[in-house]
Structures are given as structure tokens and as C-alpha cells.
Amino acid sequence: MRFSALFTALAVTFVISVPAQALESYPAQLTSQFVSWCTTAQNQPQTVCSCAVSQASVQIPAVSMASFLNAPEGAGMTSASQSVGVAALQIVTTCAATSASSGTSGKSLMNSLGGFGQ
């Protein structure tokens, strides 16, 4: 059990602390998938999602983001995917806060992670 907790802590630290290797943007398919997740699951306007995908591409490696977006929601999501999800949600929240048209709450943002962190 301790090994599992240690692995989870290391995975979370690695995913959040490793930059996305200076990509200026995600590949088109991943960008589209992220924007769709942002507008649909997070109920954000296109302007917020455009800001978020730009920020995410610099902060979250493409392979990690793809794993998060393709992971099952809720209890089936791995700790690494959850940590990427939390980072993505923080980015969306930051972009929404800077936008005059923020229309979501923290609770709805967390619902896509199956209530993770609640």
C-alpha cells in the first residue's frame, strides 16, 4: 500500500512539474478534443477554451493530456489522469476568471473527474 501511495505522489508531481517541452500548440486533433471537452463538459464559452488550450499546451505534455481526455470518467480514472485533469481544470478556471463571460462553477468543473477532490 505504501508503494502505491509513493507511486501516486511521484506521478502527480511528475505530471504537474514537467513542462510540455515548449510546444506552441497541441496537434489539431488534440486541440479539437480539448476544446470539445472544455465547451461541453465544462460548459465554457469558446473564448475561455481557446485561452485554456493555449495555456495547457505549454503546461501539460500532449501525451498526458491525450491520456486524460481518453480516460474513463469517475472511479476508473488513474491517479495520473486525475492529476492532469486537476491541472487542466485549474487552467480553465484561470482563463474563465480572466474572461468577462465565465459561466460555470467549481462544482461543475469537478464533475468531469467523478467528484475528485470533493
CNS distance restraints for C-alpha pairs under 8 A (distance, minus, plus):
assign (resid   1 and name CA) (resid   5 and name CA) 6.38 0.50 0.50
assign (resid   2 and name CA) (resid   6 and name CA) 6.09 0.50 0.50
assign (resid   3 and name CA) (resid   7 and name CA) 6.04 0.50 0.50
assign (resid   4 and name CA) (resid   8 and name CA) 6.13 0.50 0.50
assign (resid   5 and name CA) (resid   9 and name CA) 6.17 0.50 0.50
assign (resid   6 and name CA) (resid  10 and name CA) 6.16 0.50 0.50
assign (resid   7 and name CA) (resid  11 and name CA) 6.04 0.50 0.50
assign (resid   8 and name CA) (resid  12 and name CA) 6.15 0.50 0.50
assign (resid   8 and name CA) (resid  79 and name CA) 6.23 0.50 0.50
assign (resid   8 and name CA) (resid  80 and name CA) 7.20 0.50 0.50
assign (resid   9 and name CA) (resid  13 and name CA) 6.19 0.50 0.50
assign (resid  10 and name CA) (resid  14 and name CA) 6.01 0.50 0.50
assign (resid  11 and name CA) (resid  15 and name CA) 6.06 0.50 0.50
assign (resid  11 and name CA) (resid  79 and name CA) 7.65 0.50 0.50
assign (resid  11 and name CA) (resid  80 and name CA) 5.79 0.50 0.50
assign (resid  12 and name CA) (resid  16 and name CA) 6.18 0.50 0.50
assign (resid  12 and name CA) (resid  79 and name CA) 7.28 0.50 0.50
assign (resid  12 and name CA) (resid  80 and name CA) 5.83 0.50 0.50
assign (resid  12 and name CA) (resid  83 and name CA) 5.63 0.50 0.50
assign (resid  12 and name CA) (resid  84 and name CA) 7.98 0.50 0.50
assign (resid  13 and name CA) (resid  17 and name CA) 5.83 0.50 0.50
assign (resid  14 and name CA) (resid  18 and name CA) 5.82 0.50 0.50
assign (resid  15 and name CA) (resid  60 and name CA) 7.32 0.50 0.50
assign (resid  15 and name CA) (resid  64 and name CA) 7.39 0.50 0.50
assign (resid  15 and name CA) (resid  80 and name CA) 7.07 0.50 0.50
assign (resid  15 and name CA) (resid  83 and name CA) 7.18 0.50 0.50
assign (resid  15 and name CA) (resid  84 and name CA) 6.68 0.50 0.50
assign (resid  16 and name CA) (resid  59 and name CA) 7.74 0.50 0.50
assign (resid  16 and name CA) (resid  60 and name CA) 7.13 0.50 0.50
assign (resid  16 and name CA) (resid  83 and name CA) 7.30 0.50 0.50
assign (resid  16 and name CA) (resid  84 and name CA) 7.06 0.50 0.50
assign (resid  16 and name CA) (resid  87 and name CA) 6.98 0.50 0.50
assign (resid  18 and name CA) (resid  59 and name CA) 7.62 0.50 0.50
assign (resid  18 and name CA) (resid  60 and name CA) 7.47 0.50 0.50
assign (resid  18 and name CA) (resid  61 and name CA) 7.67 0.50 0.50
assign (resid  19 and name CA) (resid  58 and name CA) 6.56 0.50 0.50
assign (resid  19 and name CA) (resid  59 and name CA) 5.15 0.50 0.50
assign (resid  19 and name CA) (resid  60 and name CA) 6.18 0.50 0.50
assign (resid  19 and name CA) (resid  61 and name CA) 6.57 0.50 0.50
assign (resid  20 and name CA) (resid  57 and name CA) 6.43 0.50 0.50
assign (resid  20 and name CA) (resid  58 and name CA) 5.27 0.50 0.50
assign (resid  20 and name CA) (resid  59 and name CA) 5.40 0.50 0.50
assign (resid  20 and name CA) (resid  60 and name CA) 5.07 0.50 0.50
assign (resid  20 and name CA) (resid  61 and name CA) 3.93 0.50 0.50
assign (resid  20 and name CA) (resid  62 and name CA) 6.89 0.50 0.50
assign (resid  21 and name CA) (resid  58 and name CA) 7.54 0.50 0.50
assign (resid  21 and name CA) (resid  61 and name CA) 7.03 0.50 0.50
assign (resid  22 and name CA) (resid  58 and name CA) 6.12 0.50 0.50
assign (resid  23 and name CA) (resid  57 and name CA) 6.33 0.50 0.50
assign (resid  23 and name CA) (resid  58 and name CA) 6.05 0.50 0.50
assign (resid  24 and name CA) (resid  54 and name CA) 7.66 0.50 0.50
assign (resid  24 and name CA) (resid  57 and name CA) 6.68 0.50 0.50
assign (resid  24 and name CA) (resid  58 and name CA) 6.70 0.50 0.50
assign (resid  25 and name CA) (resid  31 and name CA) 7.77 0.50 0.50
assign (resid  25 and name CA) (resid  53 and name CA) 7.82 0.50 0.50
assign (resid  25 and name CA) (resid  54 and name CA) 6.35 0.50 0.50
assign (resid  25 and name CA) (resid  57 and name CA) 5.28 0.50 0.50
assign (resid  25 and name CA) (resid  58 and name CA) 7.40 0.50 0.50
assign (resid  26 and name CA) (resid  30 and name CA) 5.97 0.50 0.50
assign (resid  26 and name CA) (resid  31 and name CA) 5.55 0.50 0.50
assign (resid  26 and name CA) (resid  53 and name CA) 7.97 0.50 0.50
assign (resid  26 and name CA) (resid  57 and name CA) 5.68 0.50 0.50
assign (resid  26 and name CA) (resid  62 and name CA) 6.30 0.50 0.50
assign (resid  27 and name CA) (resid  31 and name CA) 6.12 0.50 0.50
assign (resid  28 and name CA) (resid  32 and name CA) 6.11 0.50 0.50
assign (resid  29 and name CA) (resid  33 and name CA) 6.15 0.50 0.50
assign (resid  30 and name CA) (resid  34 and name CA) 6.05 0.50 0.50
assign (resid  30 and name CA) (resid  62 and name CA) 7.71 0.50 0.50
assign (resid  30 and name CA) (resid  66 and name CA) 6.68 0.50 0.50
assign (resid  31 and name CA) (resid  35 and name CA) 6.11 0.50 0.50
assign (resid  31 and name CA) (resid  53 and name CA) 6.67 0.50 0.50
assign (resid  32 and name CA) (resid  36 and name CA) 6.04 0.50 0.50
assign (resid  33 and name CA) (resid  37 and name CA) 6.20 0.50 0.50
assign (resid  33 and name CA) (resid  69 and name CA) 7.38 0.50 0.50
assign (resid  34 and name CA) (resid  38 and name CA) 6.04 0.50 0.50
assign (resid  34 and name CA) (resid  53 and name CA) 6.76 0.50 0.50
assign (resid  34 and name CA) (resid  69 and name CA) 7.18 0.50 0.50
assign (resid  35 and name CA) (resid  39 and name CA) 6.00 0.50 0.50
assign (resid  35 and name CA) (resid  46 and name CA) 7.60 0.50 0.50
assign (resid  35 and name CA) (resid  49 and name CA) 5.58 0.50 0.50
assign (resid  35 and name CA) (resid  50 and name CA) 7.05 0.50 0.50
assign (resid  35 and name CA) (resid  53 and name CA) 6.92 0.50 0.50
assign (resid  36 and name CA) (resid  40 and name CA) 5.75 0.50 0.50
assign (resid  36 and name CA) (resid  41 and name CA) 7.77 0.50 0.50
assign (resid  37 and name CA) (resid  41 and name CA) 5.18 0.50 0.50
assign (resid  37 and name CA) (resid  42 and name CA) 6.72 0.50 0.50
assign (resid  37 and name CA) (resid  69 and name CA) 7.68 0.50 0.50
assign (resid  38 and name CA) (resid  42 and name CA) 4.92 0.50 0.50
assign (resid  38 and name CA) (resid  43 and name CA) 6.59 0.50 0.50
assign (resid  38 and name CA) (resid  44 and name CA) 6.00 0.50 0.50
assign (resid  38 and name CA) (resid  49 and name CA) 5.74 0.50 0.50
assign (resid  38 and name CA) (resid  92 and name CA) 7.66 0.50 0.50
assign (resid  39 and name CA) (resid  43 and name CA) 4.87 0.50 0.50
assign (resid  39 and name CA) (resid  44 and name CA) 4.66 0.50 0.50
assign (resid  39 and name CA) (resid  45 and name CA) 5.99 0.50 0.50
assign (resid  39 and name CA) (resid  46 and name CA) 6.59 0.50 0.50
assign (resid  39 and name CA) (resid  49 and name CA) 6.64 0.50 0.50
assign (resid  40 and name CA) (resid  44 and name CA) 7.30 0.50 0.50
assign (resid  41 and name CA) (resid 109 and name CA) 7.76 0.50 0.50
assign (resid  41 and name CA) (resid 112 and name CA) 6.60 0.50 0.50
assign (resid  42 and name CA) (resid 104 and name CA) 7.13 0.50 0.50
assign (resid  42 and name CA) (resid 108 and name CA) 6.66 0.50 0.50
assign (resid  42 and name CA) (resid 109 and name CA) 5.51 0.50 0.50
assign (resid  42 and name CA) (resid 112 and name CA) 7.70 0.50 0.50
assign (resid  43 and name CA) (resid 103 and name CA) 7.16 0.50 0.50
assign (resid  43 and name CA) (resid 104 and name CA) 6.40 0.50 0.50
assign (resid  44 and name CA) (resid  48 and name CA) 6.22 0.50 0.50
assign (resid  44 and name CA) (resid  49 and name CA) 6.55 0.50 0.50
assign (resid  44 and name CA) (resid  96 and name CA) 7.70 0.50 0.50
assign (resid  44 and name CA) (resid 102 and name CA) 6.98 0.50 0.50
assign (resid  44 and name CA) (resid 103 and name CA) 6.45 0.50 0.50
assign (resid  44 and name CA) (resid 104 and name CA) 6.84 0.50 0.50
assign (resid  45 and name CA) (resid  49 and name CA) 6.46 0.50 0.50
assign (resid  45 and name CA) (resid 101 and name CA) 7.45 0.50 0.50
assign (resid  45 and name CA) (resid 102 and name CA) 7.66 0.50 0.50
assign (resid  45 and name CA) (resid 103 and name CA) 7.95 0.50 0.50
assign (resid  46 and name CA) (resid  50 and name CA) 6.00 0.50 0.50
assign (resid  47 and name CA) (resid  51 and name CA) 6.33 0.50 0.50
assign (resid  47 and name CA) (resid  99 and name CA) 7.80 0.50 0.50
assign (resid  48 and name CA) (resid  52 and name CA) 6.10 0.50 0.50
assign (resid  48 and name CA) (resid  92 and name CA) 6.90 0.50 0.50
assign (resid  48 and name CA) (resid  95 and name CA) 5.52 0.50 0.50
assign (resid  48 and name CA) (resid  96 and name CA) 5.51 0.50 0.50
assign (resid  48 and name CA) (resid  99 and name CA) 6.65 0.50 0.50
assign (resid  48 and name CA) (resid 102 and name CA) 7.79 0.50 0.50
assign (resid  49 and name CA) (resid  53 and name CA) 6.04 0.50 0.50
assign (resid  49 and name CA) (resid  92 and name CA) 6.93 0.50 0.50
assign (resid  49 and name CA) (resid  95 and name CA) 7.79 0.50 0.50
assign (resid  50 and name CA) (resid  54 and name CA) 6.29 0.50 0.50
assign (resid  51 and name CA) (resid  55 and name CA) 6.32 0.50 0.50
assign (resid  51 and name CA) (resid  92 and name CA) 7.89 0.50 0.50
assign (resid  51 and name CA) (resid  95 and name CA) 5.96 0.50 0.50
assign (resid  52 and name CA) (resid  56 and name CA) 5.89 0.50 0.50
assign (resid  52 and name CA) (resid  88 and name CA) 7.83 0.50 0.50
assign (resid  52 and name CA) (resid  91 and name CA) 5.71 0.50 0.50
assign (resid  52 and name CA) (resid  92 and name CA) 5.17 0.50 0.50
assign (resid  52 and name CA) (resid  95 and name CA) 5.95 0.50 0.50
assign (resid  53 and name CA) (resid  57 and name CA) 6.03 0.50 0.50
assign (resid  54 and name CA) (resid  58 and name CA) 6.91 0.50 0.50
assign (resid  55 and name CA) (resid  59 and name CA) 6.37 0.50 0.50
assign (resid  55 and name CA) (resid  91 and name CA) 6.85 0.50 0.50
assign (resid  56 and name CA) (resid  60 and name CA) 5.35 0.50 0.50
assign (resid  56 and name CA) (resid  88 and name CA) 6.59 0.50 0.50
assign (resid  56 and name CA) (resid  91 and name CA) 6.76 0.50 0.50
assign (resid  57 and name CA) (resid  61 and name CA) 6.69 0.50 0.50
assign (resid  57 and name CA) (resid  62 and name CA) 6.89 0.50 0.50
assign (resid  60 and name CA) (resid  64 and name CA) 6.67 0.50 0.50
assign (resid  60 and name CA) (resid  65 and name CA) 6.44 0.50 0.50
assign (resid  60 and name CA) (resid  84 and name CA) 7.37 0.50 0.50
assign (resid  60 and name CA) (resid  87 and name CA) 7.94 0.50 0.50
assign (resid  61 and name CA) (resid  65 and name CA) 6.33 0.50 0.50
assign (resid  62 and name CA) (resid  66 and name CA) 6.03 0.50 0.50
assign (resid  63 and name CA) (resid  67 and name CA) 6.18 0.50 0.50
assign (resid  64 and name CA) (resid  68 and name CA) 6.28 0.50 0.50
assign (resid  64 and name CA) (resid  81 and name CA) 7.35 0.50 0.50
assign (resid  64 and name CA) (resid  84 and name CA) 6.82 0.50 0.50
assign (resid  65 and name CA) (resid  69 and name CA) 6.15 0.50 0.50
assign (resid  65 and name CA) (resid  84 and name CA) 6.68 0.50 0.50
assign (resid  66 and name CA) (resid  70 and name CA) 6.05 0.50 0.50
assign (resid  67 and name CA) (resid  71 and name CA) 5.91 0.50 0.50
assign (resid  67 and name CA) (resid  81 and name CA) 6.56 0.50 0.50
assign (resid  68 and name CA) (resid  81 and name CA) 4.72 0.50 0.50
assign (resid  68 and name CA) (resid  82 and name CA) 7.26 0.50 0.50
assign (resid  68 and name CA) (resid  84 and name CA) 6.38 0.50 0.50
assign (resid  68 and name CA) (resid  85 and name CA) 6.37 0.50 0.50
assign (resid  71 and name CA) (resid  76 and name CA) 7.84 0.50 0.50
assign (resid  71 and name CA) (resid  77 and name CA) 5.97 0.50 0.50
assign (resid  71 and name CA) (resid  78 and name CA) 7.98 0.50 0.50
assign (resid  71 and name CA) (resid  81 and name CA) 7.11 0.50 0.50
assign (resid  72 and name CA) (resid  76 and name CA) 5.72 0.50 0.50
assign (resid  72 and name CA) (resid  77 and name CA) 5.57 0.50 0.50
assign (resid  73 and name CA) (resid  77 and name CA) 5.78 0.50 0.50
assign (resid  73 and name CA) (resid 112 and name CA) 6.50 0.50 0.50
assign (resid  73 and name CA) (resid 113 and name CA) 5.90 0.50 0.50
assign (resid  73 and name CA) (resid 114 and name CA) 6.11 0.50 0.50
assign (resid  74 and name CA) (resid 112 and name CA) 7.36 0.50 0.50
assign (resid  74 and name CA) (resid 113 and name CA) 5.43 0.50 0.50
assign (resid  74 and name CA) (resid 114 and name CA) 3.79 0.50 0.50
assign (resid  74 and name CA) (resid 115 and name CA) 7.28 0.50 0.50
assign (resid  74 and name CA) (resid 116 and name CA) 7.71 0.50 0.50
assign (resid  75 and name CA) (resid 114 and name CA) 6.68 0.50 0.50
assign (resid  77 and name CA) (resid  81 and name CA) 6.19 0.50 0.50
assign (resid  77 and name CA) (resid  82 and name CA) 6.44 0.50 0.50
assign (resid  77 and name CA) (resid 113 and name CA) 7.88 0.50 0.50
assign (resid  78 and name CA) (resid  82 and name CA) 6.15 0.50 0.50
assign (resid  79 and name CA) (resid  83 and name CA) 6.17 0.50 0.50
assign (resid  80 and name CA) (resid  84 and name CA) 6.38 0.50 0.50
assign (resid  81 and name CA) (resid  85 and name CA) 6.07 0.50 0.50
assign (resid  82 and name CA) (resid  86 and name CA) 6.12 0.50 0.50
assign (resid  82 and name CA) (resid 113 and name CA) 6.83 0.50 0.50
assign (resid  82 and name CA) (resid 116 and name CA) 7.62 0.50 0.50
assign (resid  83 and name CA) (resid  87 and name CA) 6.23 0.50 0.50
assign (resid  84 and name CA) (resid  88 and name CA) 6.06 0.50 0.50
assign (resid  85 and name CA) (resid  89 and name CA) 6.01 0.50 0.50
assign (resid  85 and name CA) (resid 113 and name CA) 7.07 0.50 0.50
assign (resid  86 and name CA) (resid  90 and name CA) 6.17 0.50 0.50
assign (resid  87 and name CA) (resid  91 and name CA) 6.33 0.50 0.50
assign (resid  88 and name CA) (resid  92 and name CA) 6.23 0.50 0.50
assign (resid  89 and name CA) (resid  93 and name CA) 5.98 0.50 0.50
assign (resid  89 and name CA) (resid 109 and name CA) 6.59 0.50 0.50
assign (resid  89 and name CA) (resid 110 and name CA) 7.74 0.50 0.50
assign (resid  90 and name CA) (resid  94 and name CA) 6.08 0.50 0.50
assign (resid  91 and name CA) (resid  95 and name CA) 6.20 0.50 0.50
assign (resid  92 and name CA) (resid  96 and name CA) 5.98 0.50 0.50
assign (resid  93 and name CA) (resid  97 and name CA) 6.06 0.50 0.50
assign (resid  93 and name CA) (resid 106 and name CA) 7.91 0.50 0.50
assign (resid  94 and name CA) (resid  98 and name CA) 6.48 0.50 0.50
assign (resid  95 and name CA) (resid  99 and name CA) 6.29 0.50 0.50
assign (resid  96 and name CA) (resid 100 and name CA) 7.68 0.50 0.50
assign (resid  96 and name CA) (resid 101 and name CA) 7.29 0.50 0.50
assign (resid  96 and name CA) (resid 102 and name CA) 4.96 0.50 0.50
assign (resid  96 and name CA) (resid 103 and name CA) 7.96 0.50 0.50
assign (resid  97 and name CA) (resid 102 and name CA) 6.53 0.50 0.50
assign (resid 104 and name CA) (resid 108 and name CA) 6.58 0.50 0.50
assign (resid 104 and name CA) (resid 109 and name CA) 7.32 0.50 0.50
assign (resid 105 and name CA) (resid 109 and name CA) 6.43 0.50 0.50
assign (resid 106 and name CA) (resid 110 and name CA) 6.24 0.50 0.50
assign (resid 107 and name CA) (resid 111 and name CA) 6.36 0.50 0.50
assign (resid 108 and name CA) (resid 112 and name CA) 7.44 0.50 0.50
assign (resid 110 and name CA) (resid 114 and name CA) 6.92 0.50 0.50
assign (resid 110 and name CA) (resid 115 and name CA) 5.49 0.50 0.50
assign (resid 110 and name CA) (resid 116 and name CA) 6.39 0.50 0.50
assign (resid 110 and name CA) (resid 117 and name CA) 7.62 0.50 0.50
assign (resid 110 and name CA) (resid 118 and name CA) 7.93 0.50 0.50
assign (resid 111 and name CA) (resid 115 and name CA) 5.05 0.50 0.50
assign (resid 111 and name CA) (resid 116 and name CA) 7.62 0.50 0.50
